[in-house]
Amino acid sequence: MLKKENLILSLLLTVISLQLFAQIEDKKKIVAKNAQLVKVADGYNFTEGPAVHRNGDVYFTDQPNDKIIKWSATRNEVSVFKEGANRSNGMFFDRMGNLITCADLENQLLSIDDKGNVKVLIENFKGKLLNGPNDLWIAPNGGIYISDPLYKRPYWKRDPEMQQDGEHLYYLSPDRLQFFRVDETLVKPNGLIGTPDGKKLYVADIGDNKTYVYDIEEDGYLKNRRLFAEMGSDGMTIDNRGNVYITGKGVTVFNPKGEKIAHIPVPENWTANVVLGGTERKTLFITAMGAVYTLDMNVRGVY
């Protein structure tokens, strides 16, 4: 009887997977042929911040439970990399292999080495705490762009109200000596990603349900902001064709012209973040509420 029940369950899961794949919109065949969305692991509280290590492994956070988890690209297994990560959220590996994280327990930007040792890079702006660093992108020259929205946390021991005079976008220079704002006009900046040539930056204003693209100047300042998509995003990534992946209700993909070319449904209420990982950077890794998923792709990641 048990074997029959297992067979029925297996058939149901297959049908569900096929239904999900059938719902994928893919105008440019960026998804691999016959690829299926695979749940890698679940049981988390809220997953976020996927970052690709140079070997293709993906590190992500179980943010409310204050853990950084590692997905092994070769073994397709997950393990805890670090407990007590100062409630890290968005993350990105720098050129030295350090994991740079937006840690909103104390509203800081951290650098975590491969042994889990922590160094504080940023702890305030002009003497005041940040609201809650959320996401980041490291440019080719080592400069770091940081979004700083306000999401009130129940674990804060400090005043939960806004610390800065608004929710802004910041830049930390490669030499770490300059830290300044690069856009003070956004409602609630959140997800961001830049092009691998360091010339363009995409920033989602989730508070205004829009995503913008900027030109990046040599000193880190931004210019020529224009609307990229009428959609906000929690987290973002980019592929080798310049397509931009926006999260929220599943994953929506736009080409460099801002035209929607794909939508990947995910069986969770919210998709928080996404990255292209794996040894060939052809695995779309998706963090969604209490679970993480993968999907084989035809395109490659650039980080």
C-alpha positions as CSV (number, residue, x, y, z in Angstrom):
1,M,0.0,0.0,0.0
2,L,2.9,2.3,0.9
3,K,4.5,1.8,-2.6
4,K,1.2,2.6,-4.3
5,E,0.9,5.9,-2.2
6,N,4.5,6.8,-3.1
7,L,3.8,6.2,-6.8
8,I,0.6,8.4,-6.6
9,L,2.6,11.1,-4.8
10,S,5.4,10.9,-7.4
11,L,2.9,11.2,-10.3
12,L,1.2,14.2,-8.6
13,L,4.6,16.0,-8.2
14,T,5.4,15.3,-11.8
15,V,2.0,16.7,-13.0
16,I,2.6,19.8,-10.8
17,S,6.1,20.3,-12.2
18,L,4.8,20.0,-15.8
19,Q,2.0,22.4,-15.0
20,L,4.5,25.0,-13.7
21,F,6.7,24.5,-16.8
22,A,3.7,24.9,-19.0
23,Q,3.0,28.3,-17.4
24,I,6.5,29.6,-18.1
25,E,6.5,32.4,-20.6
26,D,9.7,32.3,-22.5
27,K,9.8,34.3,-25.8
28,K,13.6,34.1,-26.3
29,K,14.2,30.5,-25.1
30,I,16.3,31.6,-22.1
31,V,15.1,28.6,-20.2
32,A,16.7,25.2,-21.0
33,K,14.5,22.8,-23.0
34,N,12.3,20.6,-20.8
35,A,13.7,22.3,-17.7
36,Q,11.6,22.0,-14.5
37,L,11.5,24.2,-11.4
38,V,13.1,22.1,-8.6
39,K,12.7,22.8,-4.9
40,V,16.1,22.4,-3.4
41,A,15.2,22.9,0.2
42,D,12.5,24.3,2.4
43,G,11.6,24.8,6.1
44,Y,13.1,28.3,6.3
45,N,11.5,31.5,7.5
46,F,12.3,33.9,4.8
47,T,15.1,33.3,2.3
48,E,17.0,36.2,0.7
49,G,20.3,37.5,-0.6
50,P,21.7,34.8,-3.0
51,A,25.3,35.4,-3.9
52,V,27.5,33.3,-6.2
53,H,30.9,32.2,-5.0
54,R,33.7,31.9,-7.7
55,N,33.2,28.1,-7.6
56,G,29.5,28.4,-8.5
57,D,28.1,27.7,-5.0
58,V,25.3,30.0,-3.9
59,Y,25.2,31.5,-0.4
60,F,21.8,32.7,0.8
61,T,20.2,33.9,4.0
62,D,17.4,32.7,6.2
63,Q,17.1,36.3,7.4
64,P,14.7,36.1,10.4
65,N,16.6,33.0,11.7
66,D,19.9,34.9,11.3
67,K,21.7,32.2,9.2
68,I,23.7,32.2,6.0
69,I,23.2,28.9,4.1
70,K,25.4,27.5,1.4
71,W,24.1,25.5,-1.6
72,S,26.7,23.3,-3.1
73,A,26.6,23.5,-6.9
74,T,28.2,20.1,-7.4
75,R,26.3,18.1,-4.7
76,N,23.0,20.0,-4.9
77,E,23.0,20.1,-1.1
78,V,22.5,22.8,1.5
79,S,24.5,23.4,4.7
80,V,24.8,26.2,7.2
81,F,27.8,28.5,6.5
82,K,27.3,30.9,9.4
83,E,24.9,31.3,12.4
84,G,24.7,34.7,13.9
85,A,25.2,36.8,10.7
86,N,23.7,40.1,12.1
87,R,20.5,39.4,10.2
88,S,22.2,39.6,6.8
89,N,19.9,40.2,3.9
90,G,21.3,41.1,0.4
91,M,24.8,39.7,-0.3
92,F,27.6,39.8,-2.9
93,F,31.1,38.3,-3.2
94,D,33.9,40.8,-3.7
95,R,37.0,40.0,-5.8
96,M,38.9,38.7,-2.8
97,G,36.2,36.1,-2.0
98,N,34.8,38.0,1.0
99,L,31.0,37.9,1.3
100,I,29.7,41.5,1.6
101,T,26.4,41.6,3.4
102,C,23.7,44.1,4.2
103,A,23.1,43.3,7.9
104,D,20.2,45.1,9.4
105,L,20.5,43.9,13.0
106,E,22.7,47.0,13.7
107,N,22.1,48.6,10.2
108,Q,25.6,47.9,9.0
109,L,27.5,46.7,5.9
110,L,29.7,43.7,6.7
111,S,32.5,41.7,5.2
112,I,32.6,38.0,6.0
113,D,35.7,35.9,5.1
114,D,35.6,32.2,4.2
115,K,36.1,31.3,7.9
116,G,33.1,33.4,9.0
117,N,35.1,36.2,10.5
118,V,33.3,39.5,10.4
119,K,34.5,43.0,9.6
120,V,32.3,46.1,9.7
121,L,32.6,48.3,6.6
122,I,29.9,50.8,7.2
123,E,28.0,51.5,10.5
124,N,26.5,55.0,9.9
125,F,26.1,57.9,7.5
126,K,27.1,61.3,8.9
127,G,26.9,60.0,12.5
128,K,23.4,58.4,12.2
129,L,22.5,54.8,11.7
130,L,21.3,53.7,8.3
131,N,17.6,52.7,8.1
132,G,18.4,49.1,7.2
133,P,20.8,48.2,4.4
134,N,18.9,45.8,2.1
135,D,20.7,45.0,-1.1
136,L,24.0,45.7,-2.8
137,W,26.0,45.4,-6.0
138,I,29.8,45.6,-6.3
139,A,31.1,47.3,-9.4
140,P,34.1,46.0,-11.3
141,N,36.3,48.7,-9.7
142,G,35.3,47.5,-6.2
143,G,32.8,50.3,-5.5
144,I,29.6,49.2,-3.7
145,Y,26.1,50.5,-4.3
146,I,23.7,50.0,-1.4
147,S,19.9,50.4,-1.0
148,D,18.7,51.6,2.3
149,P,14.9,51.3,2.7
150,L,13.1,51.1,6.0
151,Y,11.5,47.8,7.0
152,K,10.8,47.8,10.7
153,R,12.2,44.7,12.4
154,P,10.7,43.2,15.6
155,Y,14.2,42.4,16.9
156,W,15.5,45.9,16.8
157,K,16.5,47.2,20.3
158,R,16.7,50.8,19.0
159,D,14.1,53.3,17.9
160,P,12.3,51.5,15.0
161,E,11.5,54.8,13.2
162,M,13.5,56.1,10.3
163,Q,17.1,57.0,11.1
164,Q,17.9,59.0,8.0
165,D,15.9,61.7,6.3
166,G,14.5,59.3,3.7
167,E,15.1,56.0,2.0
168,H,18.1,56.5,-0.3
169,L,20.7,54.9,-2.5
170,Y,24.3,55.0,-1.4
171,Y,27.8,54.4,-2.8
172,L,31.0,53.2,-1.0
173,S,34.2,54.0,-2.9
174,P,36.7,51.3,-3.8
175,D,39.2,52.6,-1.2
176,R,36.4,52.7,1.4
177,L,37.2,56.3,2.3
178,Q,34.1,57.9,0.7
179,F,30.5,57.0,1.4
180,F,27.8,59.2,-0.1
181,R,24.3,59.2,-1.6
182,V,23.8,58.8,-5.3
183,D,20.0,59.1,-5.4
184,E,17.8,60.8,-2.8
185,T,14.6,60.9,-4.8
186,L,13.4,57.2,-4.6
187,V,10.4,56.2,-2.6
188,K,11.8,52.8,-1.3
189,P,14.9,51.5,-3.1
190,N,15.4,47.8,-2.9
191,G,16.9,45.4,-5.4
192,L,19.8,46.5,-7.6
193,I,22.2,45.0,-10.1
194,G,24.8,46.4,-12.5
195,T,26.2,45.4,-15.8
196,P,29.6,43.6,-15.8
197,D,31.3,46.4,-17.7
198,G,30.4,48.7,-14.8
199,K,28.6,51.2,-17.1
200,K,24.9,50.8,-16.0
201,L,23.1,50.3,-12.7
202,Y,19.5,49.0,-12.4
203,V,17.7,49.9,-9.2
204,A,14.2,48.9,-8.2
205,D,12.0,51.4,-6.4
206,I,9.7,48.9,-4.8
207,G,7.8,51.7,-3.1
208,D,6.8,53.2,-6.5
209,N,6.6,49.9,-8.4
210,K,9.2,51.0,-10.9
211,T,12.7,49.9,-11.9
212,Y,15.2,52.5,-13.2
213,V,18.5,52.3,-15.1
214,Y,21.3,54.8,-14.6
215,D,24.6,55.5,-16.3
216,I,27.6,55.1,-13.9
217,E,30.3,57.8,-13.9
218,E,33.9,57.1,-13.1
219,D,33.6,58.6,-9.6
220,G,30.6,56.4,-8.7
221,Y,28.0,59.1,-9.2
222,L,24.9,58.2,-11.3
223,K,23.4,60.2,-14.2
224,N,20.7,59.9,-16.9
225,R,18.2,58.0,-14.8
226,R,15.4,56.7,-16.9
227,L,12.5,54.3,-16.5
228,F,13.4,50.7,-17.3
229,A,10.2,48.8,-16.3
230,E,6.9,49.6,-14.7
231,M,7.6,47.0,-12.0
232,G,9.4,47.1,-8.7
233,S,11.5,44.3,-7.4
234,D,12.8,42.8,-4.2
235,G,16.0,41.4,-5.7
236,M,17.6,41.3,-9.1
237,T,20.2,39.7,-11.3
238,I,21.4,39.9,-14.9
239,D,22.5,37.4,-17.5
240,N,25.1,37.3,-20.3
241,R,22.6,38.6,-22.8
242,G,21.9,41.7,-20.6
243,N,18.5,40.4,-19.6
244,V,17.4,41.7,-16.2
245,Y,15.5,39.4,-13.8
246,I,13.0,41.0,-11.4
247,T,11.4,39.3,-8.5
248,G,8.1,39.5,-6.6
249,K,5.3,37.4,-8.1
250,G,7.6,34.7,-9.5
251,V,10.5,35.9,-11.7
252,T,9.9,38.3,-14.6
253,V,12.7,38.8,-17.2
254,F,13.2,42.0,-19.3
255,N,15.6,42.4,-22.2
256,P,18.0,45.4,-22.2
257,K,15.4,47.5,-23.9
258,G,12.9,47.0,-21.0
259,E,10.7,44.6,-23.0
260,K,9.2,41.6,-21.1
261,I,10.5,38.4,-22.5
262,A,9.8,35.8,-19.9
263,H,7.9,35.0,-16.7
264,I,8.7,32.1,-14.4
265,P,6.0,31.3,-11.8
266,V,7.1,30.1,-8.4
267,P,4.7,28.2,-6.0
268,E,5.2,30.7,-3.2
269,N,3.5,33.9,-2.3
270,W,6.6,36.0,-2.9
271,T,9.9,35.5,-4.7
272,A,12.5,37.6,-2.8
273,N,15.7,37.3,-4.9
274,V,17.4,35.5,-7.7
275,V,20.9,34.8,-9.1
276,L,22.5,32.6,-11.8
277,G,24.9,30.2,-10.2
278,G,26.3,26.7,-10.6
279,T,29.6,25.7,-12.1
280,E,28.7,27.0,-15.5
281,R,26.5,29.8,-14.1
282,K,23.5,28.3,-16.0
283,T,21.4,27.5,-12.9
284,L,18.8,30.1,-11.9
285,F,18.7,30.0,-8.1
286,I,15.5,31.5,-6.6
287,T,14.9,32.4,-3.0
288,A,11.1,32.4,-2.2
289,M,9.7,32.8,1.3
290,G,10.5,29.5,3.1
291,A,12.1,27.7,0.2
292,V,14.7,27.8,-2.5
293,Y,14.4,26.6,-6.1
294,T,16.6,26.0,-9.1
295,L,15.9,26.1,-12.9
296,D,18.2,25.1,-15.7
297,M,18.8,27.9,-18.2
298,N,20.3,28.5,-21.7
299,V,21.8,31.8,-20.6
300,R,24.7,32.3,-18.2
301,G,25.3,34.5,-15.2
302,V,28.0,37.1,-15.3
303,Y,29.1,37.1,-11.7
